[in-house]
Amino acid sequence: MKGNNSYLMLITFVSAMGGLLFGYDWVVIGGAKPFYEVFFNIADSPSVQGFVMGSAILGCLGGVMVSGGLSDRYGRKPLLIVASLIFIISAIGTGIVNSLSWFIVYRLIGGVAIGIASNLSPMYIAEVSPARVRGKFVSLNQLTVVIGILAAQLVNWLIAEPTLAGEDILNSWNGQTGWRWMFWAEAVPAFIFFIMIFIVPESPKWLGTQRKFDQSEKILVRIGGSEYAKTEIKALRESLSETKEKIDYKLLFKGKMPKVLLIGIVITAFQQWCGINVIFNYAQEIFSAAGYGVSDILFNIVITGVINVIFTIVGMYTVDKLGRRSLLLFGAIGLTCIYLALGACYYFQISGIAVLVLVLLAIGCYAMTLAPVTWVVISEIFPTRVRGMAMAISTFSLWAACFVLTYTFPLLNSGLGAYGTFWLYGFICLLGFIFIKKNLPETKGKSLEEIEKELL
C-alpha cells in the first residue's frame, strides 16, 4: 500500500491534541488544589472539596452523550472544533473567577470538552487509519493524554513558588495568582488545537454513511493511495448496503449488537476499576502510607508520570504486533499479581522502595496495556453507522466508573485498609481477565468492515 504517511501522521496528531488537552485539564486541578481551596475557603470542607474535584466528571458524562449522537449526525470534525473552543473558554474562565460557584461552572464546562475529546479523538483516528497501523495510531491519542498529564505536573511545579512552613498561603502569590496561571496555561495548546483542527478532513467513514463516497475516496487516496481507497470504498459500500437509513440506532438493540455493546461497556469500566487511576489521584496518600516524606512524594509523582509516558510508547509499538486481546489479558493478570504483592506490603508493613517499585510496575503494566488498548478496541468493534453513539455509551461507562472509583477509594481505604483495597482491585483484575478471555476476539490487522462482519 502506497500512502502518504506524513499526512496521516499530521491529521492523527492534530486529532490527538484533544487527548493532550484531556490529560492536562484532568490533572492540572491537582496542583492548584492546595491554593484554590484556601482562596475559596473550603480547606476544611471535605464534602465541598470532593464535589469540586469531581465536577469535571459530571461535565464529562454530559459531553460524552452529546458528542455521540451529534457526531453521527453532523460529523466528527465539527464536534472536535467545538471541543477546542470549550477548552479555551474553560481554561480562561477557571483562572479568572473569584467565586466558588463560577469556578465549579467552568470546571463543568471543561469536563464537557474532556468528554467530547475522549470520545471523538480515538474514534476519528480509527476511522482514518489503515488496518495494519490502526492500533499504533489510535494509541497515539493515549500517548498525548499521558503527555498532557506530565505537562500539567511540570507546569504546576514550575509555576508554584516554594511554600515555607507556616506561610500564609491565602495572601501568597500561589494563593492569589499562581493557581490561576496553572489553568490559563492550558489556553495555549487549546488555541493551537482550534487553529490546526481546520486543516484535517472529515472522517471518510462518516462521509460514507452520508453516501458522500466521492469525498470519502479523495481523502482515502491521500491517506493510502488509489488502490487502498478503492478497496476501502468497496468494503464501506457493502457494509452500508444492509440498510437504506444513514443512521439507525435500533441496530444497538438488534441481533448480536447488545453483546458487542456489553463488551465495550465492561472493558471501559474495567479500565477504571482496575484501580490504577487511584495511584494518580491519591498518590500523596499512597506514598505517605508507605513512609515517604513530602519532598520524596513530589519526586515520586514525577517518576510515575515519566514511567507512564515511556510504557505508553511501548504499548503503541506492540499493539499491532502482539494484538489487542493479548495485551489486555497480559495487563489484567499482571495487575492482579502486582496488587496482591502491593497489598502484602501494606499488610506486613513493608515500606519504602518496595512499594515504589510495585507502584511503578503497576503503572508500566497499565500504560502499555489497558490504558491505550481499551481505546483501540472500542474504536474498532462498533459498526460505522452507529459508532458515535456506541462509543459514547462505552465512554460514558468509563467516566461513570471513574467517578465511582474516585469516590469510593477513601471509603475503601478507611474500611478495608490499604492492603484490603489493593487486594480488592486485584480480584477485580482477575474477573476482568476472565471476561476478556471469554468474550473478546482479536481485531489486529482487520479492517473495520471485517471486524463488523465477524462480530455481527
N, C-alpha and C positions, 0 to 999 in steps of 0.2 A: 504494500500500500504506500503510494507516494502522497505525502501530505505536507502541510505547512506547520511543522511542529512549533515554530516560533509564534505563529498566530494563535495556535491552540493554547500555548503556554500563556500568552498575553491575556486572552479573554478568560482563561481559567483563573489566573492570578487576580484580575480585576474583580471577578465574581467572588473570589475567596477573601477579598478585603472585607466583605461582610462578616466573615468569620473572625478576622483580626479585630474588628470593632466590637463584635460579640464578646470575644475574650477580654478585651480591655475594659469594656463597660461593666462586665460581670465582676471583675476583680478590683477595679480602682476604688470602689467604696470601702474595701477592707483597709487600705492605707489611710483613707480620710476619716475612718470611723472614730479613732480616739479624739479627733479635733472637732468634727461637726457635732458629736454627741455632747461635748462641753458647750459649744456655741449655742445649740438649741436646748440646752438644759435638760437632757434626757439621760445623762450618765448614770443616774440612779433609778432608771425605769426600764427594767429588763424587757417587759412586755412591749413597750414602745420601740425599744431598740430592735427587737425581733421583727416587728412589723415593718420598720424602716428598711432593714436588711432584706426582708422577703418581698417588699413591694414590687421590685423589678420582676419577680417570678410571676406575680399576678398579671403584670403587663405582658410578659412572655406568652402566657396562655391565651390572652386575647389576640396578640399579634399572630400567633401560630394559626388560630382558627380563621381569622380574617384572611390571611395570606393564602390559605389552601384553596378556598372557593374562588377568590378573586384571581389568583394566578392561573387557574384552569380556564377562566372566562376571558381574561384580558391579557394574559401572557406573563412570563417570568420577569422580563426586563422592567416593565413599569413598576412592579412591586419592589424591585431592588432599588430603583430610583427613589421611591417613597421612603424606603428604609434609610437610605443615606441622608435624606433631608431630616428625618426624625432623629437620627443620631446627632446631627448638628444642633438641632433645637434642644435636645436633651442635655448635651454637653454644656452648651452656653447657659441654659436655664438653670440647671442644677447648681452651677457655680455662682450664679448671680443673686439667688434668692436670699431673703433674710428671715423667712418664716418656715417653720417645720412643715406646715401644710403644703406650701408650694414646692418644697424640697421633695416631698413624697410624690406630688403630682408629676414632677419632672422625672423622678425615678420610674414611675409607672409608664410614662411616655417612652423613656429609654428602653424599658422592658418590651414594649410593643416592637421597637426596632430589632431588639435581640431575637424576639420570636419570629419575625419575618425573615431575618438573615439566617437564623439557624435552620429554617425550613427550606428556603429557596436557594441559598448558595450551593449546598451539595446537590440539590435536585438539578439546578441549571448545569453544573459541571458534568453530572452523569449523562445529561441529555446531549451535550456537545462532544463528549469524549468517545473515541473508538473503543470497542470492547477490550482490545488487548492491553490498553493502558488506563482503562476507566478507574480501576481501583486506586492506582497511584495518583491520578489527577483529583479524584474525589477526596482522597486522603490529604491532598494539599490544603483543603479547607480546614481540616483539623490541625494541620501544622500552623496555619495562620492564626487559629484560635489560641494555641498554646504560646505562639509568639506574642499575641496580644496580651495574654496573661502575664508573660515575662516582662513585656514592655510596661504594663501597669505597675508591676512590682518595682521595676527600676525607676520609673518616673516618680512614683511615690517616695522612693528612697532618696532620689536626687532633690526633689522639691522640699521635703520636710527638713527643717533645721533641727539639730540635736536638741532633745528636751532634757534639761537638767533636773536633778532630783529636787522636788519641792517647788518647781517653777509653776507660775500661774498660767496654765495653758490657755484659758479664755482670752487673756489680754496679750498673748504672744503672737508672733507672726503666723505660726502654724494655726492657731485657734481662730484668727480673724481672716487671714488671706491664703495661707498655704493650701488648705484643703480645697479652696475654690479653684486654684490652678491645677490641682490634680484632675478635676473634672474638665476644666477648659482645655487642657492639653489634648483631649480626645477630639476636639473640633478640627484639629489639623488633619489627621488621617480621614476623618469623616468627610471633610470638604474635598480632599483628593479623590476619595471614593465617588462622591457625587459627580465630579468632573469626568472621571475616567469611565464611569458606567455607561456613558452615552456612546462610547466607541465600540461596545460589544454588541453583537447581533442578538436578535430574539432567538430563543431556543428552536432549532429546526424540528425537533419532535413536536413541540407545541404548535408550530406553524402547520405541521402535518395534520394535527387534529382539527385545524380550521380549514383543511383542504387547500392550503396555500403551498402546494408542492413545488411550484417553480421557485418561490422564495427560499423554501427549505433546501432545495437542491443546490442553489447558488452558495449557500452557507456551507453545506456539506462538501462541496467541491473545494472550497477554500481550506477546509479543515483536513480533508483526506484525499483529495484528487477526484477525478471524474468517475473512475470505476467504483471507488468506495461510495460515492454519492448515489450512483445508480443502484447499487446493492442495497444501501440503506433505505432509499425511497421505495424500492420494491417491497422490502420487508415491512416498512411502515404502512404502505397501502394495504398489504394483506392483513395486517393486524387490525386495521381500522375498518376493513370491509365487512366485518361481522355486524356492524351497526351503522345506521344512517345518521344517528344522532352524533353531534360533535362531543357533547358531554353527557354521560349517563351515570349518575350517582347511584342508581339502582343496582349497578354492577357490583357495588360494595357488599351487597347482601345476597348475591346470586352464586350458585354453584360452589366452587372451592374458594371463592374470594374471601369469605369470612375467616377461613383458616389462615390465608395469607396475611390478612389484616391482623389477626391474632398474633402471628409470628412477629410482625412489625411492632405491635404494642408491647409484647413481652420482652423482646430484645432491647427496645429503648428503655423500658422501665428497669430492666436488669443492668443496663449500662450505669444507671444511677444507684440502684440498690446494692450493687457490688460494694459500695461503701467508700470508693476511693476519693470522691469529692469531699468527704468529711475531713480527710487529711489536709486538703487545701483550705477549707472553710474554718477548720478548728485546729490548724497547725500549732498555734500557740499553746492550746490546752494539751495537745498530744505530746509535744516535746517537753512541756513543763512537767507533765506527769512522769516523763522518762528521766527527769532530773537535770534538764538543761536550764541555764540562765537566760535572761532576756537577750543579751548580745549574741549568744550562741544560737538562740531560736531564730533571730533575724537572718543570720548566716545560713542556717539550715534551710530556711524557707527559700532563699535564693538558689541553693543547691537543688532543692526539689524542682524549682522552675527550669533549671538547666537540664536536669535529667529528663523532665517532661518533653522538652524540645528534641533532645538527642534521640530518644526512643520513638518519638512520633515519626522522625525521619526514617528510622529503621523500619517501622510499620509501613510507611509509604512504599519502600522498595521491596517489601516482601509480600504485600497483599496480592499482587498479580502473579507471584511465583508460587507461594505456598497455598494461596486460596483463602477465601473469606471464612468458610466453615472451620478450617483447620486452625486459623489464628484465634477465632472466637473460643473454640474448645480449649486451646492452649492457655488463653487468658483466664478462662473460668477456673480451670483446675489449678493453674499456677497461683491465682489469688487465694483459692481455697487453702492451699498448703502454706502460703505466706501468712495468712490471717491466723491459722492455727498456731504457727510459731510466734507471731506477734502477741496473740492472746496469752500464750505461755510465758512470754517475757514479763508481761504485766502481772500475771498470776504469781509467778515466783519472784517478783520484784527485781528482775534483771533490767538495769537501766543503762543509759549512755549509748555507746557506739553500736551495740547490738540492735537497739530499737531503730536508730538512724539507718543502719544498713537494711533492715527489713522494710522500713518505710520506703526507701529508695528503690528496693527491689519491687515492691508493690506498684509504685508509680511507673517504673520502667515497664513492668509487665502489662499494666493497663494502657500505657501510652502507645505501645506497639500492637495492641490487640483490640480490646473493647472500645477504646476511645475513637480511633479512626474507622475501624471496620464496621461498627454499628451504622455509621452514616452511609458507608458504601452500600451495605445490604439494603437499607430502607429506601435508598435512591434507585435501587435496581429491581426490586421484587414486585412493584406495582405496575399495572397497565398504564400506558401513556395517557389514555383518555381521562383517568381519574387519579393520576399520580399526585397532583397537587393536594387534593383533599385527603387521599390515603396517607401521604407523608405528613400532612397536617395533624391527622389523628394520632399517628405514631409519635410525632414530635410533641404533641400535647401530652401524650403519655410520659414522655421523657421529662418534661418540665414539671408535671404533677408529681412524678416520682422524686424529682429533685427537691421539691418543696417538702414532701413527706420526710425524705432523708435528712434534710437540713433541720427541720422542726423536731424530729424525734431523737436525733443524736444526743442532745443534752439530757433528755429524759432517760434514754437507754444507758448512757454513761453513768447517770446517777443511780439508776435502779439495778443495773447488771454489773456495773464497774467496767473499766476499760477492757479487761480480759473477756468478760462475758459479751460485750458489744462486738468485739472483733471476731469472737467465735461464732456469733450470730451471723455476721456478714460472711464468714467462711461457709456456713451452712447454706446461705442464700446462693453463694457462688457455685456450690455443688449442685443445687437444684437447677441453676442456670445451665450448667454443663449438661445435665441430663436432658433438659428441654431442647437445647441446640442440637445435641447428638440425634435426638429422635425426630425433630421436625424440620430442620433447615437443610435444604440441598445446597450443593456447591454451585456458585454462579460465576466462578472465574472463567474468563475468556469467552463468555457467551454474550451475544447481542441482547439488547433489552427486549427485542421481539422474541428471541429464542427462550429467554427466561420466562416471558409471559406465557408462551405456549406450554412450557414444561410445568409451570405451577398451576395453570388454569385449564 
